Amino acid sequence: QVQLVESGGGLVQSGGSLRLSCAISGRTDRYYAMGWFRQAPGKEREFVSAISMTGSALYQDSVKGRFTISIDYTKNMVYVQMNNLKPEDTAVYYCAQGPFSMEPSRYRYWGQGTQVTVSS
């Protein structure tokens, strides 16, 4: 079984930066990708970014050029560096493991989330 724990969320002003971390414990399968998703109040959970076992990355259009996903299997850590944050980025951010996809329903393992709040 895989356990995922996010950290690094917080309150920042517009234009600021945060780096979220996801610690992976238990057995993980490198056939699968790691992804970041977010959910704002009253909205559906949406794709943010994902990284494949080979290092290929996908990004939601609204974060492309601002966010960078990375993974370090030797440290069992996944990161997303978030720059030039905007109020629309405010959400609970979740780490997940599953097939390399933009679809949240395809991911099997999920963390509990970390809150990111961006003030204007």
C-alpha positions as MATLAB code, in Angstrom:
seq = 'QVQLVESGGGLVQSGGSLRLSCAISGRTDRYYAMGWFRQAPGKEREFVSAISMTGSALYQDSVKGRFTISIDYTKNMVYVQMNNLKPEDTAVYYCAQGPFSMEPSRYRYWGQGTQVTVSS';
ca = [
       0.000    0.000    0.000;
       1.126    3.542   -0.792;
       0.738    6.513    1.533;
       1.112   10.099    0.337;
       1.544   13.136    2.589;
       1.594   16.691    1.245;
       3.279   19.673    2.853;
       4.380   23.192    1.985;
       1.057   24.957    1.604;
       0.409   28.359    3.089;
      -0.720   31.925    2.560;
       1.072   34.059   -0.017;
       0.423   37.267   -1.905;
      -0.207   37.418   -5.618;
       3.046   36.976   -7.478;
       4.596   34.955   -4.693;
       5.928   31.413   -4.760;
       5.458   28.153   -2.901;
       6.927   24.700   -3.250;
       4.694   21.799   -2.345;
       6.165   18.460   -1.359;
       4.664   14.989   -1.370;
       6.294   12.267    0.696;
       5.737    8.741   -0.586;
       5.812    5.797    1.805;
       5.106    2.116    1.402;
       5.681    0.333   -1.867;
       5.407    2.394   -5.025;
       5.230    1.199   -8.618;
       7.317    3.120  -11.131;
       4.987    2.022  -13.901;
       2.686    4.714  -12.575;
       2.901    8.478  -12.610;
       2.638   11.040   -9.837;
       0.249   13.929  -10.132;
      -0.930   17.093   -8.457;
      -4.584   18.066   -8.344;
      -6.459   20.868   -6.648;
      -9.953   21.570   -5.430;
     -11.424   24.965   -4.642;
     -14.612   25.400   -2.573;
     -17.688   24.533   -4.607;
     -15.665   23.202   -7.526;
     -14.668   19.793   -8.808;
     -11.202   18.449   -8.266;
      -9.073   19.428  -11.244;
      -5.793   18.395  -12.767;
      -2.746   20.570  -12.147;
       0.288   18.589  -13.253;
       1.644   15.062  -13.613;
       5.017   13.464  -14.189;
       5.652   10.061  -15.757;
       8.194    7.419  -14.820;
      10.420    8.751  -17.606;
      10.160   12.367  -16.510;
       7.621   13.571  -19.054;
       5.360   16.249  -17.632;
       1.836   17.481  -18.251;
       0.378   20.775  -17.061;
      -2.994   22.394  -16.990;
      -2.949   25.348  -19.375;
      -3.558   27.867  -16.606;
      -0.390   26.856  -14.736;
       1.903   26.158  -17.671;
       4.989   28.333  -17.446;
       4.393   29.047  -13.765;
       4.449   25.598  -12.142;
       7.131   22.936  -12.412;
       6.681   19.338  -11.287;
       9.589   17.119  -10.337;
      10.170   13.750   -8.719;
      13.045   12.154   -6.865;
      12.548    8.397   -6.504;
      15.685    8.016   -4.403;
      14.145   10.334   -1.814;
      10.566    9.189   -2.414;
       9.489   12.780   -2.928;
       7.402   14.628   -5.503;
       7.438   18.403   -5.759;
       5.625   21.166   -7.518;
       7.301   24.564   -7.627;
       4.620   27.222   -7.978;
       5.718   30.684   -9.109;
       3.798   33.860   -9.897;
       0.837   32.627   -7.911;
      -2.583   34.112   -8.571;
      -5.745   34.236   -6.450;
      -7.311   31.703   -8.821;
      -4.692   29.199   -7.647;
      -6.269   29.152   -4.189;
      -7.323   25.578   -3.414;
      -6.491   22.455   -1.499;
      -3.718   20.700   -3.379;
      -3.513   16.912   -3.486;
      -0.753   14.531   -4.439;
      -1.777   11.322   -6.204;
      -0.370    8.209   -7.863;
      -1.810    6.495  -10.918;
      -1.572    6.208  -14.692;
      -0.003    9.140  -16.494;
      -3.164   11.093  -17.119;
      -4.991   14.365  -16.582;
      -8.059   12.535  -15.296;
      -8.359   12.429  -11.494;
     -10.593    9.348  -11.543;
      -7.724    7.243  -12.885;
      -5.497    7.844   -9.859;
      -5.632    5.282   -7.088;
      -3.683    6.737   -4.158;
      -4.247   10.192   -2.707;
      -2.830   12.354    0.038;
      -4.914   14.377    2.471;
      -4.155   17.706    0.831;
      -2.462   20.958    1.746;
      -4.107   24.374    1.627;
      -2.747   27.058   -0.682;
      -4.220   30.532   -0.325;
      -3.186   33.412   -2.583;
      -4.288   36.904   -1.598;
      -4.715   39.820   -3.975;
];
